[in-house]
């Protein structure tokens, strides 16, 4: 197994802010241990899905469907990541 850094971008994640739903996107990098780069991408996406930050995220009527895109994967020597850290940005419908 090797260590991989996986860059992910999320789009159209609705979050409640001041009583209203607003759309956010995020960028994050996760370090995972996997046999292949493809497996590393899948593991990183699963980690985001399991993160309590996004536990209540569901498609909302009239909003685009939340999506996660792998932006890149490369071998590294850093320690694996427990939970992602997110750089959030606002989005519009």
Secondary structure, DSSP 8 states (H G I E B T S, - for coil): -EEEEEEEEEEEEEEEETTEEEEEEEEEEEEEEESSHHHHHHHHHHHHHH-GGGTT----TTS---EEEEEEEEE--S---SS---EEEEE--
